[in-house]
Amino acid sequence: MFRRLWSLPRAITVAADMTAKEHLVKHLIVVAHPVENSFTLALAHTYAQELEKLGHVQQTRDLYRMGFDPLLSGAEILSGASGDAAQAQEDIRQADVLTVIYPLWWLSMPAMMKGYIDRVLARGFAYESEKGNVRGLLTGKMAVLITISGAPLPLLVASGNWNAVQVLQDTHIFRAAGFTLLEHLHLDTVSQKMAKTTADQYLARARACAQEHFPATLH
């Protein structure tokens, strides 16, 4: 079943939604899955279509289909982002909201998404650090995470593994970079044999996530 994991006090969520009601919100959706007709990609398409129905603007970056290079080079560590990573940073600059969608493999993101994080959310663009203290540079921007797993979430929680996901991904990456994390929507027990009714329910949850945080624009 789906699990909704709130990441904000209600007052902050309301404030973000009030802002969404007052003006068009620009969204950047980044998705990673090697199989084009995967459920992960279906979630991304459904979420993007719902945002457009609500009157918002979105750009979807399908990392595998666009051939994004996940390899962080020594030159980029020394001199900063270049090529597709520099363009990805510009995409984030232009967006109000970053949504990342990916499956959990070994309780982490696919290597393609991790490479995107390494190259794009780089020091000097997403954060600065001094004596172990990290200062996020992307404050004022919002983020939404949508992840899927084959394992049931209660099992992950009971084992302590889900806490590791939240610490390493929600907090250490996105909050550390300065994003206001609106929601981490996790959909569990996903498989190729998943019933259509279950898949439809999960797609509906992705639409509901967009509707709640980003209501229809006022014209």
Backbone as CSV, one residue per row, in Angstrom:
resi,resn,N_x,N_y,N_z,CA_x,CA_y,CA_z,C_x,C_y,C_z
1,MET,0.836,-1.182,0.000,0.000,0.000,0.000,0.881,1.245,0.000
2,PHE,0.264,2.386,-0.392,1.056,3.614,-0.411,1.256,4.130,0.991
3,ARG,2.350,4.834,1.168,2.603,5.496,2.444,2.950,6.943,2.162
4,ARG,2.330,7.844,2.881,2.582,9.248,2.722,3.403,9.708,3.902
5,LEU,4.515,10.351,3.625,5.461,10.684,4.680,5.632,12.188,4.726
6,TRP,4.990,12.825,5.674,5.035,14.281,5.764,6.405,14.736,6.225
7,SER,6.861,15.831,5.625,8.183,16.348,5.931,8.144,17.786,6.437
8,LEU,6.945,18.358,6.558,6.833,19.759,6.947,5.790,19.940,8.034
9,PRO,5.992,20.904,8.924,4.904,21.317,9.789,3.762,21.820,8.923
10,ARG,2.544,21.649,9.378,1.381,22.024,8.576,1.408,23.490,8.176
11,ALA,1.871,24.370,9.066,1.868,25.800,8.764,2.717,26.127,7.545
12,ILE,3.876,25.436,7.423,4.749,25.690,6.286,4.121,25.157,5.019
13,THR,3.484,23.979,5.100,2.817,23.420,3.931,1.729,24.359,3.444
14,VAL,0.930,24.901,4.359,-0.129,25.821,3.977,0.447,27.048,3.302
15,ALA,1.543,27.577,3.846,2.154,28.761,3.253,2.603,28.493,1.830
16,ALA,3.197,27.323,1.601,3.634,26.976,0.252,2.450,26.839,-0.678
17,ASP,1.358,26.232,-0.200,0.181,26.078,-1.032,-0.465,27.423,-1.337
18,MET,-0.452,28.356,-0.370,-0.992,29.680,-0.619,-0.242,30.364,-1.747
19,THR,1.078,30.202,-1.748,1.887,30.772,-2.813,1.512,30.165,-4.150
20,ALA,1.289,28.848,-4.173,0.941,28.175,-5.415,-0.382,28.686,-5.961
21,LYS,-1.308,29.075,-5.089,-2.597,29.562,-5.527,-2.484,30.929,-6.187
22,GLU,-1.464,31.682,-5.811,-1.375,33.056,-6.261,-0.669,33.208,-7.602
23,HIS,0.143,32.250,-8.002,0.839,32.388,-9.264,1.213,31.026,-9.842
24,LEU,1.478,31.034,-11.107,1.907,29.826,-11.791,3.228,29.343,-11.211
25,VAL,3.318,28.037,-10.984,4.521,27.451,-10.395,5.275,26.668,-11.474
26,LYS,6.574,26.898,-11.552,7.414,26.218,-12.536,8.046,24.977,-11.899
27,HIS,7.820,23.826,-12.526,8.257,22.547,-11.985,9.323,21.913,-12.865
28,LEU,10.315,21.344,-12.217,11.298,20.497,-12.877,11.139,19.089,-12.312
29,ILE,10.845,18.123,-13.176,10.686,16.739,-12.772,11.875,15.951,-13.302
30,VAL,12.582,15.271,-12.426,13.730,14.454,-12.817,13.416,13.011,-12.435
31,VAL,13.466,12.122,-13.421,13.077,10.730,-13.205,14.181,9.815,-13.714
32,ALA,14.367,8.689,-13.021,15.412,7.740,-13.410,14.898,6.309,-13.336
33,HIS,14.817,5.672,-14.484,14.569,4.236,-14.578,14.982,3.794,-15.974
34,PRO,15.754,2.702,-16.091,16.251,2.293,-17.408,15.184,1.761,-18.353
35,VAL,14.042,1.320,-17.830,12.985,0.744,-18.667,11.947,1.823,-18.972
36,GLU,11.744,2.075,-20.250,10.892,3.199,-20.648,9.439,3.016,-20.240
37,ASN,8.942,1.782,-20.281,7.538,1.557,-19.910,7.394,1.087,-18.465
38,SER,8.337,1.465,-17.627,8.299,1.084,-16.212,7.211,1.848,-15.470
39,PHE,6.845,1.344,-14.307,5.864,2.040,-13.473,6.432,3.370,-12.978
40,THR,7.735,3.440,-12.768,8.371,4.700,-12.367,8.111,5.782,-13.398
41,LEU,8.273,5.463,-14.678,8.008,6.439,-15.738,6.528,6.767,-15.836
42,ALA,5.667,5.780,-15.590,4.231,6.044,-15.593,3.861,7.044,-14.500
43,LEU,4.476,6.906,-13.337,4.239,7.869,-12.258,4.668,9.274,-12.677
44,ALA,5.844,9.366,-13.302,6.350,10.673,-13.721,5.421,11.323,-14.740
45,HIS,4.954,10.543,-15.729,4.059,11.094,-16.748,2.738,11.539,-16.128
46,THR,2.207,10.724,-15.217,0.932,11.052,-14.565,1.054,12.325,-13.745
47,TYR,2.115,12.440,-12.988,2.344,13.620,-12.147,2.507,14.869,-13.016
48,ALA,3.266,14.760,-14.096,3.491,15.894,-14.991,2.195,16.332,-15.655
49,GLN,1.405,15.383,-16.111,0.131,15.713,-16.757,-0.817,16.402,-15.789
50,GLU,-0.811,15.973,-14.535,-1.688,16.591,-13.541,-1.275,18.031,-13.271
51,LEU,0.023,18.282,-13.187,0.492,19.659,-12.991,0.042,20.551,-14.139
52,GLU,0.122,20.049,-15.357,-0.310,20.840,-16.509,-1.813,21.092,-16.475
53,LYS,-2.592,20.091,-16.069,-4.038,20.273,-15.933,-4.364,21.359,-14.908
54,LEU,-3.526,21.464,-13.880,-3.732,22.464,-12.832,-3.270,23.855,-13.268
55,GLY,-2.687,23.961,-14.454,-2.283,25.255,-14.980,-0.843,25.627,-14.718
56,HIS,-0.034,24.681,-14.245,1.366,24.962,-13.963,2.244,24.562,-15.146
57,VAL,3.470,24.996,-15.113,4.439,24.693,-16.161,5.395,23.634,-15.638
58,GLN,5.692,22.626,-16.464,6.621,21.584,-16.032,7.555,21.201,-17.166
59,GLN,8.750,20.809,-16.782,9.711,20.190,-17.679,10.128,18.874,-17.059
60,THR,10.091,17.807,-17.840,10.496,16.503,-17.339,11.829,16.119,-17.949
61,ARG,12.753,15.721,-17.102,14.054,15.251,-17.547,14.155,13.758,-17.232
62,ASP,14.049,12.943,-18.269,14.163,11.490,-18.166,15.642,11.160,-18.380
63,LEU,16.364,10.936,-17.297,17.818,10.865,-17.359,18.335,9.785,-18.297
64,TYR,17.688,8.630,-18.310,18.159,7.559,-19.181,17.910,7.877,-20.646
65,ARG,16.701,8.358,-20.978,16.368,8.635,-22.373,17.161,9.810,-22.925
66,MET,17.518,10.779,-22.087,18.277,11.923,-22.565,19.781,11.651,-22.596
67,GLY,20.176,10.491,-22.093,21.590,10.130,-22.123,22.448,10.949,-21.174
68,PHE,21.892,11.307,-20.029,22.659,12.072,-19.044,23.894,11.275,-18.614
69,ASP,25.023,11.953,-18.519,26.262,11.311,-18.093,26.373,11.384,-16.568
70,PRO,26.279,10.244,-15.866,26.310,10.287,-14.400,27.718,10.315,-13.807
71,LEU,28.738,10.300,-14.641,30.112,10.186,-14.144,30.675,11.558,-13.774
72,LEU,30.942,11.745,-12.503,31.565,12.977,-12.019,33.060,12.927,-12.317
73,SER,33.548,13.911,-13.052,34.956,13.919,-13.436,35.793,14.747,-12.464
74,GLY,37.091,14.503,-12.503,37.990,15.313,-11.690,37.957,16.766,-12.107
75,ALA,37.784,17.018,-13.405,37.738,18.393,-13.902,36.563,19.153,-13.300
76,GLU,35.424,18.473,-13.157,34.255,19.151,-12.581,34.440,19.413,-11.094
77,ILE,35.108,18.505,-10.398,35.378,18.744,-8.980,36.239,19.998,-8.814
78,LEU,37.187,20.173,-9.715,38.108,21.304,-9.605,37.545,22.603,-10.168
79,SER,36.759,22.488,-11.248,36.363,23.702,-11.975,34.861,23.958,-12.029
80,GLY,34.047,23.019,-11.547,32.609,23.240,-11.573,31.931,22.493,-12.706
81,ALA,30.605,22.523,-12.704,29.800,21.757,-13.646,30.040,22.206,-15.077
82,SER,29.894,21.234,-15.992,30.024,21.534,-17.406,29.028,20.682,-18.174
83,GLY,28.804,21.008,-19.427,27.955,20.199,-20.289,26.550,20.016,-19.748
84,ASP,26.089,18.754,-19.738,24.712,18.494,-19.315,24.483,18.810,-17.839
85,ALA,25.512,18.733,-17.010,25.352,19.087,-15.596,25.136,20.588,-15.431
86,ALA,25.838,21.387,-16.217,25.649,22.839,-16.157,24.241,23.208,-16.619
87,GLN,23.748,22.523,-17.662,22.383,22.769,-18.114,21.376,22.352,-17.049
88,ALA,21.647,21.249,-16.360,20.756,20.794,-15.304,20.708,21.790,-14.151
89,GLN,21.824,22.406,-13.841,21.827,23.445,-12.807,20.979,24.639,-13.234
90,GLU,21.054,24.989,-14.503,20.237,26.088,-14.998,18.752,25.729,-14.938
91,ASP,18.425,24.465,-15.215,17.037,24.016,-15.084,16.533,24.237,-13.660
92,ILE,17.367,23.922,-12.676,16.968,24.094,-11.279,16.830,25.575,-10.943
93,ARG,17.731,26.394,-11.443,17.634,27.837,-11.192,16.290,28.386,-11.674
94,GLN,15.834,27.901,-12.811,14.609,28.420,-13.407,13.343,27.858,-12.781
95,ALA,13.470,26.795,-11.998,12.302,26.117,-11.424,11.997,26.612,-10.015
96,ASP,10.722,26.544,-9.663,10.302,26.786,-8.283,10.327,25.497,-7.469
97,VAL,10.053,24.384,-8.150,9.930,23.090,-7.470,10.725,22.033,-8.232
98,LEU,11.493,21.251,-7.500,12.173,20.087,-8.054,11.477,18.841,-7.529
99,THR,11.019,17.984,-8.438,10.450,16.690,-8.056,11.340,15.596,-8.612
100,VAL,11.776,14.701,-7.758,12.602,13.578,-8.191,11.815,12.288,-7.980
101,ILE,11.863,11.419,-8.990,11.071,10.187,-8.985,11.993,9.036,-9.351
102,TYR,12.058,8.034,-8.470,12.973,6.929,-8.730,12.625,5.726,-7.851
103,PRO,13.035,4.527,-8.269,12.863,3.344,-7.421,13.987,3.262,-6.399
104,LEU,13.710,2.614,-5.305,14.750,2.326,-4.320,15.367,0.980,-4.639
105,TRP,16.638,0.984,-4.961,17.395,-0.242,-5.194,18.470,-0.326,-4.118
106,TRP,18.503,-1.418,-3.367,19.406,-1.527,-2.226,19.208,-0.323,-1.287
107,LEU,17.949,0.096,-1.179,17.536,1.209,-0.312,18.164,2.541,-0.720
108,SER,18.600,2.634,-1.954,19.181,3.877,-2.437,18.636,4.172,-3.824
109,MET,19.020,5.310,-4.370,18.574,5.682,-5.706,19.427,4.979,-6.758
110,PRO,18.903,4.811,-7.962,19.717,4.230,-9.040,20.991,5.035,-9.267
111,ALA,22.017,4.372,-9.780,23.301,5.045,-10.013,23.142,6.268,-10.909
112,MET,22.213,6.194,-11.868,21.981,7.340,-12.752,21.535,8.562,-11.955
113,MET,20.594,8.369,-11.031,20.121,9.493,-10.221,21.207,9.974,-9.267
114,LYS,21.967,9.034,-8.702,23.057,9.426,-7.797,24.099,10.249,-8.546
115,GLY,24.381,9.866,-9.791,25.315,10.648,-10.592,24.788,12.041,-10.878
116,TYR,23.482,12.134,-11.104,22.854,13.448,-11.291,23.043,14.299,-10.040
117,ILE,22.783,13.711,-8.879,22.949,14.441,-7.619,24.400,14.884,-7.445
118,ASP,25.337,13.984,-7.683,26.756,14.300,-7.501,27.197,15.446,-8.408
119,ARG,26.780,15.398,-9.668,27.257,16.388,-10.637,26.478,17.702,-10.566
120,VAL,25.187,17.625,-10.278,24.339,18.827,-10.365,24.224,19.543,-9.021
121,LEU,23.930,18.814,-7.954,23.817,19.447,-6.630,25.209,19.539,-6.014
122,ALA,26.072,20.211,-6.714,27.483,20.253,-6.356,27.784,21.421,-5.419
123,ARG,28.935,21.307,-4.795,29.411,22.388,-3.923,29.575,23.664,-4.747
124,GLY,29.132,24.754,-4.184,29.192,26.022,-4.890,27.907,26.357,-5.612
125,PHE,27.113,25.326,-5.919,25.796,25.541,-6.528,24.680,25.209,-5.545
126,ALA,24.723,24.024,-4.953,23.668,23.590,-4.045,24.012,23.816,-2.579
127,TYR,25.290,23.879,-2.256,25.673,24.036,-0.848,27.103,24.556,-0.740
128,GLU,27.412,25.044,0.432,28.775,25.336,0.841,29.004,24.650,2.175
129,SER,30.248,24.321,2.468,30.550,23.631,3.706,31.841,24.172,4.299
130,GLU,31.794,24.407,5.612,32.985,24.880,6.311,33.062,24.206,7.670
131,LYS,34.156,23.515,7.904,34.378,22.805,9.160,33.236,21.840,9.477
132,GLY,32.718,21.213,8.434,31.661,20.221,8.616,30.264,20.786,8.677
133,ASN,30.140,22.098,8.664,28.826,22.737,8.691,28.372,23.042,7.274
134,VAL,27.259,22.448,6.873,26.743,22.602,5.517,25.701,23.713,5.479
135,ARG,25.826,24.588,4.500,24.853,25.662,4.292,24.240,25.507,2.904
136,GLY,22.936,25.246,2.863,22.253,25.072,1.590,22.127,26.383,0.836
137,LEU,22.297,26.315,-0.475,22.231,27.512,-1.320,20.952,27.581,-2.141
138,LEU,20.082,26.587,-2.003,18.858,26.558,-2.811,17.622,26.867,-1.968
139,THR,17.810,27.664,-0.932,16.679,28.070,-0.103,15.684,28.862,-0.939
140,GLY,14.418,28.709,-0.597,13.361,29.364,-1.357,12.749,28.451,-2.409
141,LYS,13.410,27.341,-2.696,12.871,26.372,-3.638,12.250,25.205,-2.869
142,MET,11.278,24.564,-3.505,10.588,23.436,-2.898,10.994,22.142,-3.588
143,ALA,10.781,21.027,-2.901,11.077,19.717,-3.469,9.994,18.718,-3.078
144,VAL,9.766,17.767,-3.975,8.883,16.624,-3.723,9.644,15.376,-4.130
145,LEU,9.604,14.346,-3.290,10.208,13.059,-3.619,9.103,12.037,-3.809
146,ILE,9.208,11.258,-4.874,8.308,10.126,-5.091,9.178,8.908,-5.333
147,THR,9.091,7.938,-4.437,9.910,6.731,-4.557,9.022,5.499,-4.525
148,ILE,9.558,4.393,-5.053,8.832,3.131,-5.020,9.770,2.031,-4.550
149,SER,9.181,0.982,-3.999,9.976,-0.172,-3.574,9.151,-1.432,-3.724
150,GLY,9.830,-2.545,-3.846,9.148,-3.823,-3.830,8.841,-4.267,-2.414
151,ALA,9.671,-3.861,-1.480,9.487,-4.252,-0.078,8.369,-3.443,0.565
152,PRO,7.593,-4.051,1.460,6.566,-3.320,2.197,7.207,-2.282,3.124
153,LEU,6.622,-1.108,3.167,7.179,-0.066,4.012,7.204,-0.442,5.492
154,PRO,6.166,-1.108,6.044,6.255,-1.488,7.464,7.486,-2.327,7.780
155,LEU,7.888,-3.175,6.836,9.086,-3.982,7.040,10.332,-3.102,7.070
156,LEU,10.384,-2.118,6.177,11.522,-1.201,6.149,11.589,-0.366,7.425
157,VAL,10.431,0.046,7.903,10.393,0.841,9.131,10.833,0.006,10.327
158,ALA,10.307,-1.205,10.424,10.620,-2.064,11.573,12.103,-2.413,11.640
159,SER,12.742,-2.540,10.501,14.160,-2.896,10.462,15.081,-1.699,10.681
160,GLY,14.513,-0.498,10.657,15.321,0.708,10.787,15.847,1.216,9.456
161,ASN,15.594,0.464,8.387,16.106,0.861,7.075,15.443,2.125,6.543
162,TRP,14.151,2.307,6.867,13.482,3.494,6.348,14.056,4.771,6.969
163,ASN,14.441,4.693,8.212,15.074,5.846,8.843,16.366,6.220,8.119
164,ALA,17.106,5.205,7.673,18.333,5.466,6.921,18.020,6.176,5.607
165,VAL,16.943,5.765,4.931,16.538,6.423,3.689,16.231,7.889,3.953
166,GLN,15.473,8.151,4.996,15.084,9.529,5.296,16.286,10.396,5.647
167,VAL,17.208,9.832,6.420,18.381,10.602,6.821,19.284,10.879,5.624
168,LEU,19.586,9.848,4.846,20.568,9.987,3.773,20.020,10.699,2.543
169,GLN,18.720,10.530,2.264,18.174,11.124,1.052,17.360,12.383,1.351
170,ASP,16.325,12.274,2.152,15.489,13.443,2.437,16.302,14.571,3.082
171,THR,17.019,14.218,4.143,17.696,15.236,4.944,19.078,15.590,4.409
172,HIS,19.917,14.580,4.204,21.316,14.865,3.884,21.491,15.410,2.472
173,ILE,20.546,15.127,1.569,20.654,15.669,0.218,19.759,16.897,0.048
174,PHE,18.461,16.710,0.116,17.547,17.775,-0.308,17.395,18.885,0.722
175,ARG,17.175,18.533,1.981,17.103,19.598,2.984,18.458,20.281,3.159
176,ALA,19.524,19.505,3.088,20.857,20.095,3.257,21.159,21.110,2.164
177,ALA,20.593,20.898,0.966,20.798,21.834,-0.138,19.915,23.066,-0.024
178,GLY,19.008,23.083,0.948,18.176,24.254,1.172,16.745,24.114,0.723
179,PHE,16.394,22.998,0.081,15.019,22.814,-0.373,14.059,22.691,0.805
180,THR,12.869,23.230,0.639,11.769,22.933,1.541,11.107,21.668,1.022
181,LEU,11.250,20.572,1.735,10.721,19.291,1.285,9.235,19.211,1.648
182,LEU,8.389,19.313,0.632,6.951,19.322,0.864,6.422,17.939,1.227
183,GLU,6.923,16.933,0.529,6.408,15.583,0.779,7.355,14.550,0.184
184,HIS,7.469,13.425,0.873,8.089,12.232,0.307,6.994,11.184,0.227
185,LEU,6.496,10.989,-0.974,5.451,9.996,-1.211,6.124,8.685,-1.598
186,HIS,5.925,7.657,-0.788,6.529,6.358,-1.082,5.442,5.338,-1.368
187,LEU,5.607,4.608,-2.462,4.661,3.590,-2.885,5.368,2.237,-2.794
188,ASP,4.840,1.365,-1.952,5.544,0.109,-1.693,4.877,-1.089,-2.358
189,THR,5.512,-2.241,-2.233,5.061,-3.518,-2.813,4.770,-3.398,-4.307
190,VAL,5.595,-2.645,-5.007,5.454,-2.489,-6.455,6.208,-3.617,-7.148
191,SER,5.567,-4.237,-8.121,6.212,-5.312,-8.874,5.588,-5.393,-10.259
192,GLN,6.217,-6.169,-11.134,5.680,-6.356,-12.470,4.345,-7.088,-12.443
193,LYS,4.087,-7.818,-11.377,2.825,-8.558,-11.248,1.771,-7.783,-10.462
194,MET,2.026,-6.526,-10.197,1.093,-5.705,-9.427,-0.255,-5.606,-10.140
195,ALA,-1.328,-5.725,-9.399,-2.671,-5.650,-9.973,-2.928,-4.270,-10.561
196,LYS,-3.693,-4.222,-11.638,-4.005,-2.947,-12.274,-4.723,-2.013,-11.313
197,THR,-5.577,-2.561,-10.466,-6.293,-1.725,-9.503,-5.325,-1.037,-8.547
198,THR,-4.280,-1.764,-8.145,-3.267,-1.181,-7.259,-2.482,-0.104,-7.993
199,ALA,-2.085,-0.394,-9.229,-1.355,0.594,-10.020,-2.185,1.857,-10.200
200,ASP,-3.465,1.696,-10.489,-4.343,2.856,-10.673,-4.454,3.672,-9.385
201,GLN,-4.517,2.992,-8.250,-4.576,3.690,-6.966,-3.307,4.490,-6.727
202,TYR,-2.166,3.925,-7.075,-0.900,4.616,-6.891,-0.793,5.827,-7.814
203,LEU,-1.231,5.684,-9.057,-1.219,6.820,-9.979,-2.150,7.925,-9.463
204,ALA,-3.264,7.531,-8.874,-4.173,8.514,-8.288,-3.513,9.254,-7.134
205,ARG,-2.657,8.554,-6.374,-1.961,9.214,-5.271,-0.960,10.240,-5.792
206,ALA,-0.339,9.954,-6.923,0.571,10.929,-7.527,-0.199,12.170,-7.970
207,ARG,-1.368,11.970,-8.557,-2.201,13.122,-8.948,-2.644,13.908,-7.723
208,ALA,-3.020,13.200,-6.659,-3.469,13.877,-5.433,-2.344,14.681,-4.804
209,CYS,-1.120,14.183,-4.883,0.040,14.910,-4.361,0.176,16.251,-5.075
210,ALA,0.065,16.232,-6.394,0.148,17.479,-7.160,-0.996,18.417,-6.806
211,GLN,-2.185,17.882,-6.681,-3.360,18.698,-6.393,-3.268,19.375,-5.028
212,GLU,-2.769,18.651,-4.040,-2.734,19.205,-2.693,-1.707,20.310,-2.537
213,HIS,-0.538,20.105,-3.082,0.523,21.083,-2.887,0.503,22.210,-3.906
214,PHE,-0.087,21.961,-5.069,-0.062,22.959,-6.142,-1.450,23.086,-6.764
215,PRO,-2.354,23.748,-6.066,-3.731,23.889,-6.569,-3.753,24.607,-7.919
216,ALA,-4.894,24.518,-8.563,-5.063,25.159,-9.864,-4.765,26.649,-9.769
217,THR,-4.097,27.171,-10.775,-3.754,28.594,-10.780,-5.012,29.427,-10.979
218,LEU,-4.997,30.636,-10.440,-6.112,31.565,-10.579,-5.862,32.451,-11.795
219,HIS,-6.812,32.513,-12.680,-6.660,33.319,-13.885,-7.655,34.482,-13.853
